Amino acid sequence: MREVRLGSYTVQSHGIEVVKAHKFDWLILILLVALLMAIRVVHPFYRFVGKDMMSYLRYPFKTNTVPPWALYIIAIVLPAAVIVAFYVHRREVYDLHHAILGLLFSVLITAIITDALKDAVGRPRPDFFWRCFPNGTELYDKVTGNVICHGEKKVMDDGHKGFPSGHTSLSFAGLGYLALYLSGKVKAFDRKGHVGKLCFVFLPLLVSSLIGVSRVDDYKHHWDDVFVGGIIGLTVATSCYLQFFPAPHHSDGWGPYAYFQALEAHPSRSNTTSMVNQRVQGSGVVELGYLGCTVTGRR
């Protein structure tokens, strides 16, 4: 286990330096935002929908149990707030910067993949009938048998974005990332048998799963739309997290790679080491405890 120096790298002392070192990452992040906005104005593929298919697309048109604004708070603001809280406690700018950057990449990449698939696949939602025929009057082309909808265009466009579930993919991208972050911070996989730590891992995943279930309950998605959305979000979250942090089961899983690289590059900063507590036991062993690790040594 490596040496810990709390408070050695703060926003005030190294914030600008860290951001400058990753200026291209932030630039790519801005480009991803522009790409996402462009994808969201693309007209989705209108898949053929015949009369015999309507029996599976006739579910009620309901409001969202989890509206988009609430989803953004749960999937983005909440994980970011937890990351900031850890910074306030540990005063480690590498952890703050890299965790926030990884979270934003996770959410944006997931959103781009999800929206691109929605537009390309054009799968009708389970409540498609009432989007297509708001007054219940059905109309089909006499030659092709395809629907001739008379619903509002915006509602119709959204009705062809059933696969995969955006709510589910985004929630797993944000909360799945948070689960990985917390599991590293509390060292949930340190093999010491503290099973209670797993609650920090499973709770965000449970919330993500419930958001996915709400999409089926609201008749916005079929179960497989939700399943694939969850896989996309969790896969992207894991990939983005591992770009900045060791795996949670690793002995250094509590901190980002850049933090340990900074320690190796500036060994002289050992004089500024901050200890959370120091206990001298009767056996002559000095134990230094830090959030996420414990360092012991002989007096």
GUGUTOR-822396 format. One record per residue (C-alpha): residue in three letters; x, y, z. Coordinates in steps of 0.5 Angstrom, whole numbers. Layout:
<atom><aa>ALA</aa><east>X</east><north>Y</north><up>Z</up></atom>
...
This chain:
<atom><aa>MET</aa><east>0</east><north>0</north><up>0</up></atom>
<atom><aa>ARG</aa><east>3</east><north>7</north><up>-2</up></atom>
<atom><aa>GLU</aa><east>4</east><north>13</north><up>3</up></atom>
<atom><aa>VAL</aa><east>-2</east><north>18</north><up>4</up></atom>
<atom><aa>ARG</aa><east>-1</east><north>25</north><up>4</up></atom>
<atom><aa>LEU</aa><east>-7</east><north>29</north><up>5</up></atom>
<atom><aa>GLY</aa><east>-8</east><north>36</north><up>3</up></atom>
<atom><aa>SER</aa><east>-2</east><north>36</north><up>-1</up></atom>
<atom><aa>TYR</aa><east>-5</east><north>37</north><up>-7</up></atom>
<atom><aa>THR</aa><east>-11</east><north>42</north><up>-7</up></atom>
<atom><aa>VAL</aa><east>-15</east><north>46</north><up>-11</up></atom>
<atom><aa>GLN</aa><east>-12</east><north>53</north><up>-9</up></atom>
<atom><aa>SER</aa><east>-5</east><north>50</north><up>-10</up></atom>
<atom><aa>HIS</aa><east>-5</east><north>45</north><up>-16</up></atom>
<atom><aa>GLY</aa><east>-12</east><north>46</north><up>-19</up></atom>
<atom><aa>ILE</aa><east>-10</east><north>50</north><up>-25</up></atom>
<atom><aa>GLU</aa><east>-4</east><north>46</north><up>-26</up></atom>
<atom><aa>VAL</aa><east>-9</east><north>40</north><up>-27</up></atom>
<atom><aa>VAL</aa><east>-14</east><north>43</north><up>-31</up></atom>
<atom><aa>LYS</aa><east>-9</east><north>45</north><up>-36</up></atom>
<atom><aa>ALA</aa><east>-6</east><north>38</north><up>-36</up></atom>
<atom><aa>HIS</aa><east>-12</east><north>36</north><up>-38</up></atom>
<atom><aa>LYS</aa><east>-15</east><north>41</north><up>-43</up></atom>
<atom><aa>PHE</aa><east>-16</east><north>37</north><up>-49</up></atom>
<atom><aa>ASP</aa><east>-20</east><north>32</north><up>-45</up></atom>
<atom><aa>TRP</aa><east>-24</east><north>38</north><up>-43</up></atom>
<atom><aa>LEU</aa><east>-24</east><north>40</north><up>-50</up></atom>
<atom><aa>ILE</aa><east>-27</east><north>34</north><up>-53</up></atom>
<atom><aa>LEU</aa><east>-32</east><north>34</north><up>-47</up></atom>
<atom><aa>ILE</aa><east>-35</east><north>40</north><up>-50</up></atom>
<atom><aa>LEU</aa><east>-35</east><north>37</north><up>-57</up></atom>
<atom><aa>LEU</aa><east>-39</east><north>31</north><up>-54</up></atom>
<atom><aa>VAL</aa><east>-44</east><north>36</north><up>-52</up></atom>
<atom><aa>ALA</aa><east>-44</east><north>39</north><up>-59</up></atom>
<atom><aa>LEU</aa><east>-45</east><north>32</north><up>-62</up></atom>
<atom><aa>LEU</aa><east>-50</east><north>30</north><up>-57</up></atom>
<atom><aa>MET</aa><east>-54</east><north>36</north><up>-59</up></atom>
<atom><aa>ALA</aa><east>-54</east><north>35</north><up>-66</up></atom>
<atom><aa>ILE</aa><east>-56</east><north>28</north><up>-65</up></atom>
<atom><aa>ARG</aa><east>-62</east><north>30</north><up>-61</up></atom>
<atom><aa>VAL</aa><east>-65</east><north>34</north><up>-67</up></atom>
<atom><aa>VAL</aa><east>-64</east><north>28</north><up>-72</up></atom>
<atom><aa>HIS</aa><east>-71</east><north>25</north><up>-74</up></atom>
<atom><aa>PRO</aa><east>-71</east><north>18</north><up>-72</up></atom>
<atom><aa>PHE</aa><east>-72</east><north>12</north><up>-77</up></atom>
<atom><aa>TYR</aa><east>-80</east><north>11</north><up>-77</up></atom>
<atom><aa>ARG</aa><east>-80</east><north>3</north><up>-77</up></atom>
<atom><aa>PHE</aa><east>-86</east><north>0</north><up>-81</up></atom>
<atom><aa>VAL</aa><east>-92</east><north>-1</north><up>-76</up></atom>
<atom><aa>GLY</aa><east>-98</east><north>-5</north><up>-78</up></atom>
<atom><aa>LYS</aa><east>-105</east><north>-6</north><up>-75</up></atom>
<atom><aa>ASP</aa><east>-103</east><north>-13</north><up>-73</up></atom>
<atom><aa>MET</aa><east>-97</east><north>-10</north><up>-69</up></atom>
<atom><aa>MET</aa><east>-102</east><north>-5</north><up>-65</up></atom>
<atom><aa>SER</aa><east>-104</east><north>-11</north><up>-60</up></atom>
<atom><aa>TYR</aa><east>-97</east><north>-10</north><up>-57</up></atom>
<atom><aa>LEU</aa><east>-97</east><north>-2</north><up>-57</up></atom>
<atom><aa>ARG</aa><east>-103</east><north>-1</north><up>-54</up></atom>
<atom><aa>TYR</aa><east>-101</east><north>1</north><up>-47</up></atom>
<atom><aa>PRO</aa><east>-104</east><north>7</north><up>-44</up></atom>
<atom><aa>PHE</aa><east>-100</east><north>14</north><up>-45</up></atom>
<atom><aa>LYS</aa><east>-98</east><north>16</north><up>-38</up></atom>
<atom><aa>THR</aa><east>-93</east><north>21</north><up>-35</up></atom>
<atom><aa>ASN</aa><east>-86</east><north>20</north><up>-33</up></atom>
<atom><aa>THR</aa><east>-85</east><north>17</north><up>-26</up></atom>
<atom><aa>VAL</aa><east>-78</east><north>20</north><up>-26</up></atom>
<atom><aa>PRO</aa><east>-78</east><north>26</north><up>-30</up></atom>
<atom><aa>PRO</aa><east>-72</east><north>28</north><up>-34</up></atom>
<atom><aa>TRP</aa><east>-70</east><north>34</north><up>-30</up></atom>
<atom><aa>ALA</aa><east>-70</east><north>29</north><up>-24</up></atom>
<atom><aa>LEU</aa><east>-66</east><north>24</north><up>-28</up></atom>
<atom><aa>TYR</aa><east>-61</east><north>29</north><up>-29</up></atom>
<atom><aa>ILE</aa><east>-61</east><north>31</north><up>-21</up></atom>
<atom><aa>ILE</aa><east>-60</east><north>23</north><up>-19</up></atom>
<atom><aa>ALA</aa><east>-55</east><north>21</north><up>-25</up></atom>
<atom><aa>ILE</aa><east>-51</east><north>27</north><up>-25</up></atom>
<atom><aa>VAL</aa><east>-52</east><north>32</north><up>-19</up></atom>
<atom><aa>LEU</aa><east>-52</east><north>27</north><up>-14</up></atom>
<atom><aa>PRO</aa><east>-45</east><north>23</north><up>-16</up></atom>
<atom><aa>ALA</aa><east>-42</east><north>30</north><up>-17</up></atom>
<atom><aa>ALA</aa><east>-44</east><north>32</north><up>-10</up></atom>
<atom><aa>VAL</aa><east>-41</east><north>26</north><up>-7</up></atom>
<atom><aa>ILE</aa><east>-35</east><north>27</north><up>-10</up></atom>
<atom><aa>VAL</aa><east>-34</east><north>34</north><up>-8</up></atom>
<atom><aa>ALA</aa><east>-36</east><north>32</north><up>-1</up></atom>
<atom><aa>PHE</aa><east>-30</east><north>27</north><up>-1</up></atom>
<atom><aa>TYR</aa><east>-26</east><north>33</north><up>-3</up></atom>
<atom><aa>VAL</aa><east>-28</east><north>37</north><up>3</up></atom>
<atom><aa>HIS</aa><east>-26</east><north>32</north><up>7</up></atom>
<atom><aa>ARG</aa><east>-19</east><north>30</north><up>4</up></atom>
<atom><aa>ARG</aa><east>-17</east><north>36</north><up>0</up></atom>
<atom><aa>GLU</aa><east>-15</east><north>32</north><up>-6</up></atom>
<atom><aa>VAL</aa><east>-15</east><north>36</north><up>-12</up></atom>
<atom><aa>TYR</aa><east>-13</east><north>30</north><up>-17</up></atom>
<atom><aa>ASP</aa><east>-19</east><north>26</north><up>-14</up></atom>
<atom><aa>LEU</aa><east>-24</east><north>31</north><up>-15</up></atom>
<atom><aa>HIS</aa><east>-22</east><north>33</north><up>-22</up></atom>
<atom><aa>HIS</aa><east>-21</east><north>26</north><up>-25</up></atom>
<atom><aa>ALA</aa><east>-27</east><north>24</north><up>-21</up></atom>
<atom><aa>ILE</aa><east>-32</east><north>29</north><up>-24</up></atom>
<atom><aa>LEU</aa><east>-28</east><north>29</north><up>-31</up></atom>
<atom><aa>GLY</aa><east>-30</east><north>21</north><up>-31</up></atom>
<atom><aa>LEU</aa><east>-37</east><north>22</north><up>-29</up></atom>
<atom><aa>LEU</aa><east>-38</east><north>27</north><up>-34</up></atom>
<atom><aa>PHE</aa><east>-35</east><north>23</north><up>-40</up></atom>
<atom><aa>SER</aa><east>-39</east><north>17</north><up>-37</up></atom>
<atom><aa>VAL</aa><east>-46</east><north>21</north><up>-38</up></atom>
<atom><aa>LEU</aa><east>-44</east><north>24</north><up>-44</up></atom>
<atom><aa>ILE</aa><east>-41</east><north>18</north><up>-48</up></atom>
<atom><aa>THR</aa><east>-47</east><north>14</north><up>-46</up></atom>
<atom><aa>ALA</aa><east>-52</east><north>19</north><up>-48</up></atom>
<atom><aa>ILE</aa><east>-49</east><north>19</north><up>-55</up></atom>
<atom><aa>ILE</aa><east>-49</east><north>12</north><up>-56</up></atom>
<atom><aa>THR</aa><east>-56</east><north>11</north><up>-53</up></atom>
<atom><aa>ASP</aa><east>-59</east><north>17</north><up>-57</up></atom>
<atom><aa>ALA</aa><east>-55</east><north>15</north><up>-64</up></atom>
<atom><aa>LEU</aa><east>-59</east><north>8</north><up>-63</up></atom>
<atom><aa>LYS</aa><east>-65</east><north>11</north><up>-61</up></atom>
<atom><aa>ASP</aa><east>-65</east><north>14</north><up>-68</up></atom>
<atom><aa>ALA</aa><east>-62</east><north>9</north><up>-72</up></atom>
<atom><aa>VAL</aa><east>-67</east><north>3</north><up>-69</up></atom>
<atom><aa>GLY</aa><east>-73</east><north>7</north><up>-69</up></atom>
<atom><aa>ARG</aa><east>-77</east><north>2</north><up>-65</up></atom>
<atom><aa>PRO</aa><east>-84</east><north>4</north><up>-63</up></atom>
<atom><aa>ARG</aa><east>-85</east><north>5</north><up>-55</up></atom>
<atom><aa>PRO</aa><east>-91</east><north>1</north><up>-52</up></atom>
<atom><aa>ASP</aa><east>-96</east><north>7</north><up>-52</up></atom>
<atom><aa>PHE</aa><east>-95</east><north>8</north><up>-59</up></atom>
<atom><aa>PHE</aa><east>-102</east><north>7</north><up>-61</up></atom>
<atom><aa>TRP</aa><east>-104</east><north>13</north><up>-57</up></atom>
<atom><aa>ARG</aa><east>-99</east><north>17</north><up>-59</up></atom>
<atom><aa>CYS</aa><east>-100</east><north>16</north><up>-67</up></atom>
<atom><aa>PHE</aa><east>-108</east><north>16</north><up>-66</up></atom>
<atom><aa>PRO</aa><east>-109</east><north>21</north><up>-60</up></atom>
<atom><aa>ASN</aa><east>-117</east><north>20</north><up>-61</up></atom>
<atom><aa>GLY</aa><east>-117</east><north>13</north><up>-62</up></atom>
<atom><aa>THR</aa><east>-119</east><north>13</north><up>-69</up></atom>
<atom><aa>GLU</aa><east>-114</east><north>8</north><up>-73</up></atom>
<atom><aa>LEU</aa><east>-112</east><north>9</north><up>-80</up></atom>
<atom><aa>TYR</aa><east>-107</east><north>5</north><up>-84</up></atom>
<atom><aa>ASP</aa><east>-105</east><north>6</north><up>-91</up></atom>
<atom><aa>LYS</aa><east>-109</east><north>1</north><up>-96</up></atom>
<atom><aa>VAL</aa><east>-103</east><north>-1</north><up>-100</up></atom>
<atom><aa>THR</aa><east>-97</east><north>-2</north><up>-95</up></atom>
<atom><aa>GLY</aa><east>-101</east><north>-3</north><up>-89</up></atom>
<atom><aa>ASN</aa><east>-97</east><north>2</north><up>-85</up></atom>
<atom><aa>VAL</aa><east>-100</east><north>7</north><up>-80</up></atom>
<atom><aa>ILE</aa><east>-102</east><north>14</north><up>-82</up></atom>
<atom><aa>CYS</aa><east>-101</east><north>17</north><up>-76</up></atom>
<atom><aa>HIS</aa><east>-105</east><north>24</north><up>-74</up></atom>
<atom><aa>GLY</aa><east>-101</east><north>25</north><up>-67</up></atom>
<atom><aa>GLU</aa><east>-97</east><north>31</north><up>-65</up></atom>
<atom><aa>LYS</aa><east>-90</east><north>31</north><up>-69</up></atom>
<atom><aa>LYS</aa><east>-86</east><north>32</north><up>-63</up></atom>
<atom><aa>VAL</aa><east>-90</east><north>26</north><up>-59</up></atom>
<atom><aa>MET</aa><east>-89</east><north>22</north><up>-65</up></atom>
<atom><aa>ASP</aa><east>-82</east><north>23</north><up>-66</up></atom>
<atom><aa>ASP</aa><east>-81</east><north>21</north><up>-59</up></atom>
<atom><aa>GLY</aa><east>-85</east><north>15</north><up>-60</up></atom>
<atom><aa>HIS</aa><east>-80</east><north>12</north><up>-65</up></atom>
<atom><aa>LYS</aa><east>-75</east><north>12</north><up>-59</up></atom>
<atom><aa>GLY</aa><east>-76</east><north>6</north><up>-56</up></atom>
<atom><aa>PHE</aa><east>-69</east><north>2</north><up>-56</up></atom>
<atom><aa>PRO</aa><east>-65</east><north>3</north><up>-52</up></atom>
<atom><aa>SER</aa><east>-68</east><north>6</north><up>-45</up></atom>
<atom><aa>GLY</aa><east>-65</east><north>13</north><up>-44</up></atom>
<atom><aa>HIS</aa><east>-67</east><north>14</north><up>-37</up></atom>
<atom><aa>THR</aa><east>-64</east><north>7</north><up>-35</up></atom>
<atom><aa>SER</aa><east>-57</east><north>8</north><up>-39</up></atom>
<atom><aa>LEU</aa><east>-56</east><north>15</north><up>-36</up></atom>
<atom><aa>SER</aa><east>-58</east><north>13</north><up>-29</up></atom>
<atom><aa>PHE</aa><east>-53</east><north>7</north><up>-29</up></atom>
<atom><aa>ALA</aa><east>-48</east><north>11</north><up>-33</up></atom>
<atom><aa>GLY</aa><east>-48</east><north>16</north><up>-27</up></atom>
<atom><aa>LEU</aa><east>-50</east><north>12</north><up>-21</up></atom>
<atom><aa>GLY</aa><east>-46</east><north>6</north><up>-23</up></atom>
<atom><aa>TYR</aa><east>-40</east><north>10</north><up>-24</up></atom>
<atom><aa>LEU</aa><east>-42</east><north>13</north><up>-17</up></atom>
<atom><aa>ALA</aa><east>-42</east><north>6</north><up>-14</up></atom>
<atom><aa>LEU</aa><east>-35</east><north>4</north><up>-17</up></atom>
<atom><aa>TYR</aa><east>-32</east><north>11</north><up>-14</up></atom>
<atom><aa>LEU</aa><east>-35</east><north>9</north><up>-7</up></atom>
<atom><aa>SER</aa><east>-33</east><north>2</north><up>-7</up></atom>
<atom><aa>GLY</aa><east>-26</east><north>4</north><up>-8</up></atom>
<atom><aa>LYS</aa><east>-26</east><north>10</north><up>-3</up></atom>
<atom><aa>VAL</aa><east>-29</east><north>5</north><up>3</up></atom>
<atom><aa>LYS</aa><east>-25</east><north>-1</north><up>0</up></atom>
<atom><aa>ALA</aa><east>-31</east><north>-5</north><up>0</up></atom>
<atom><aa>PHE</aa><east>-26</east><north>-11</north><up>-3</up></atom>
<atom><aa>ASP</aa><east>-21</east><north>-11</north><up>2</up></atom>
<atom><aa>ARG</aa><east>-22</east><north>-18</north><up>4</up></atom>
<atom><aa>LYS</aa><east>-23</east><north>-16</north><up>11</up></atom>
<atom><aa>GLY</aa><east>-30</east><north>-19</north><up>11</up></atom>
<atom><aa>HIS</aa><east>-34</east><north>-12</north><up>13</up></atom>
<atom><aa>VAL</aa><east>-40</east><north>-14</north><up>9</up></atom>
<atom><aa>GLY</aa><east>-43</east><north>-7</north><up>11</up></atom>
<atom><aa>LYS</aa><east>-39</east><north>-4</north><up>6</up></atom>
<atom><aa>LEU</aa><east>-42</east><north>-7</north><up>0</up></atom>
<atom><aa>CYS</aa><east>-49</east><north>-3</north><up>2</up></atom>
<atom><aa>PHE</aa><east>-45</east><north>3</north><up>-1</up></atom>
<atom><aa>VAL</aa><east>-44</east><north>-1</north><up>-8</up></atom>
<atom><aa>PHE</aa><east>-51</east><north>-4</north><up>-8</up></atom>
<atom><aa>LEU</aa><east>-55</east><north>2</north><up>-6</up></atom>
<atom><aa>PRO</aa><east>-54</east><north>7</north><up>-13</up></atom>
<atom><aa>LEU</aa><east>-55</east><north>0</north><up>-17</up></atom>
<atom><aa>LEU</aa><east>-61</east><north>-1</north><up>-14</up></atom>
<atom><aa>VAL</aa><east>-64</east><north>6</north><up>-15</up></atom>
<atom><aa>SER</aa><east>-61</east><north>5</north><up>-22</up></atom>
<atom><aa>SER</aa><east>-65</east><north>-1</north><up>-23</up></atom>
<atom><aa>LEU</aa><east>-72</east><north>2</north><up>-20</up></atom>
<atom><aa>ILE</aa><east>-71</east><north>8</north><up>-25</up></atom>
<atom><aa>GLY</aa><east>-71</east><north>2</north><up>-30</up></atom>
<atom><aa>VAL</aa><east>-77</east><north>-1</north><up>-28</up></atom>
<atom><aa>SER</aa><east>-81</east><north>5</north><up>-27</up></atom>
<atom><aa>ARG</aa><east>-80</east><north>6</north><up>-35</up></atom>
<atom><aa>VAL</aa><east>-83</east><north>-1</north><up>-36</up></atom>
<atom><aa>ASP</aa><east>-89</east><north>1</north><up>-31</up></atom>
<atom><aa>ASP</aa><east>-90</east><north>7</north><up>-35</up></atom>
<atom><aa>TYR</aa><east>-90</east><north>4</north><up>-41</up></atom>
<atom><aa>LYS</aa><east>-85</east><north>8</north><up>-44</up></atom>
<atom><aa>HIS</aa><east>-80</east><north>2</north><up>-46</up></atom>
<atom><aa>HIS</aa><east>-80</east><north>-6</north><up>-46</up></atom>
<atom><aa>TRP</aa><east>-76</east><north>-10</north><up>-41</up></atom>
<atom><aa>ASP</aa><east>-71</east><north>-11</north><up>-46</up></atom>
<atom><aa>ASP</aa><east>-70</east><north>-4</north><up>-48</up></atom>
<atom><aa>VAL</aa><east>-69</east><north>-3</north><up>-40</up></atom>
<atom><aa>PHE</aa><east>-64</east><north>-9</north><up>-40</up></atom>
<atom><aa>VAL</aa><east>-60</east><north>-6</north><up>-46</up></atom>
<atom><aa>GLY</aa><east>-60</east><north>1</north><up>-43</up></atom>
<atom><aa>GLY</aa><east>-57</east><north>-2</north><up>-37</up></atom>
<atom><aa>ILE</aa><east>-51</east><north>-6</north><up>-40</up></atom>
<atom><aa>ILE</aa><east>-49</east><north>0</north><up>-44</up></atom>
<atom><aa>GLY</aa><east>-49</east><north>5</north><up>-38</up></atom>
<atom><aa>LEU</aa><east>-46</east><north>0</north><up>-33</up></atom>
<atom><aa>THR</aa><east>-40</east><north>-2</north><up>-39</up></atom>
<atom><aa>VAL</aa><east>-39</east><north>6</north><up>-40</up></atom>
<atom><aa>ALA</aa><east>-39</east><north>8</north><up>-33</up></atom>
<atom><aa>THR</aa><east>-34</east><north>2</north><up>-32</up></atom>
<atom><aa>SER</aa><east>-29</east><north>4</north><up>-38</up></atom>
<atom><aa>CYS</aa><east>-29</east><north>11</north><up>-36</up></atom>
<atom><aa>TYR</aa><east>-28</east><north>10</north><up>-28</up></atom>
<atom><aa>LEU</aa><east>-22</east><north>5</north><up>-30</up></atom>
<atom><aa>GLN</aa><east>-19</east><north>11</north><up>-34</up></atom>
<atom><aa>PHE</aa><east>-17</east><north>15</north><up>-28</up></atom>
<atom><aa>PHE</aa><east>-18</east><north>10</north><up>-22</up></atom>
<atom><aa>PRO</aa><east>-15</east><north>3</north><up>-21</up></atom>
<atom><aa>ALA</aa><east>-20</east><north>-3</north><up>-20</up></atom>
<atom><aa>PRO</aa><east>-24</east><north>-2</north><up>-13</up></atom>
<atom><aa>HIS</aa><east>-21</east><north>-9</north><up>-11</up></atom>
<atom><aa>HIS</aa><east>-14</east><north>-6</north><up>-12</up></atom>
<atom><aa>SER</aa><east>-10</east><north>-4</north><up>-6</up></atom>
<atom><aa>ASP</aa><east>-9</east><north>3</north><up>-9</up></atom>
<atom><aa>GLY</aa><east>-16</east><north>3</north><up>-11</up></atom>
<atom><aa>TRP</aa><east>-18</east><north>9</north><up>-6</up></atom>
<atom><aa>GLY</aa><east>-14</east><north>14</north><up>-10</up></atom>
<atom><aa>PRO</aa><east>-13</east><north>16</north><up>-18</up></atom>
<atom><aa>TYR</aa><east>-7</east><north>14</north><up>-22</up></atom>
<atom><aa>ALA</aa><east>-5</east><north>21</north><up>-22</up></atom>
<atom><aa>TYR</aa><east>-5</east><north>22</north><up>-15</up></atom>
<atom><aa>PHE</aa><east>1</east><north>17</north><up>-14</up></atom>
<atom><aa>GLN</aa><east>4</east><north>19</north><up>-20</up></atom>
<atom><aa>ALA</aa><east>5</east><north>26</north><up>-17</up></atom>
<atom><aa>LEU</aa><east>8</east><north>23</north><up>-11</up></atom>
<atom><aa>GLU</aa><east>13</east><north>19</north><up>-14</up></atom>
<atom><aa>ALA</aa><east>15</east><north>26</north><up>-18</up></atom>
<atom><aa>HIS</aa><east>15</east><north>30</north><up>-12</up></atom>
<atom><aa>PRO</aa><east>18</east><north>26</north><up>-7</up></atom>
<atom><aa>SER</aa><east>20</east><north>32</north><up>-3</up></atom>
<atom><aa>ARG</aa><east>13</east><north>33</north><up>-1</up></atom>
<atom><aa>SER</aa><east>14</east><north>28</north><up>4</up></atom>
<atom><aa>ASN</aa><east>15</east><north>33</north><up>10</up></atom>
<atom><aa>THR</aa><east>8</east><north>36</north><up>8</up></atom>
<atom><aa>THR</aa><east>4</east><north>29</north><up>10</up></atom>
<atom><aa>SER</aa><east>-2</east><north>30</north><up>14</up></atom>
<atom><aa>MET</aa><east>-4</east><north>25</north><up>18</up></atom>
<atom><aa>VAL</aa><east>-11</east><north>24</north><up>21</up></atom>
<atom><aa>ASN</aa><east>-9</east><north>20</north><up>27</up></atom>
<atom><aa>GLN</aa><east>-3</east><north>17</north><up>30</up></atom>
<atom><aa>ARG</aa><east>-4</east><north>12</north><up>36</up></atom>
<atom><aa>VAL</aa><east>2</east><north>9</north><up>39</up></atom>
<atom><aa>GLN</aa><east>0</east><north>2</north><up>42</up></atom>
<atom><aa>GLY</aa><east>4</east><north>-2</north><up>47</up></atom>
<atom><aa>SER</aa><east>8</east><north>-6</north><up>42</up></atom>
<atom><aa>GLY</aa><east>11</east><north>0</north><up>40</up></atom>
<atom><aa>VAL</aa><east>8</east><north>0</north><up>33</up></atom>
<atom><aa>VAL</aa><east>6</east><north>7</north><up>30</up></atom>
<atom><aa>GLU</aa><east>-1</east><north>6</north><up>26</up></atom>
<atom><aa>LEU</aa><east>-3</east><north>12</north><up>22</up></atom>
<atom><aa>GLY</aa><east>-10</east><north>12</north><up>19</up></atom>
<atom><aa>TYR</aa><east>-13</east><north>15</north><up>13</up></atom>
<atom><aa>LEU</aa><east>-19</east><north>15</north><up>10</up></atom>
<atom><aa>GLY</aa><east>-18</east><north>9</north><up>5</up></atom>
<atom><aa>CYS</aa><east>-12</east><north>6</north><up>8</up></atom>
<atom><aa>THR</aa><east>-8</east><north>5</north><up>14</up></atom>
<atom><aa>VAL</aa><east>0</east><north>5</north><up>14</up></atom>
<atom><aa>THR</aa><east>4</east><north>2</north><up>20</up></atom>
<atom><aa>GLY</aa><east>11</east><north>2</north><up>22</up></atom>
<atom><aa>ARG</aa><east>16</east><north>1</north><up>28</up></atom>
<atom><aa>ARG</aa><east>18</east><north>6</north><up>32</up></atom>
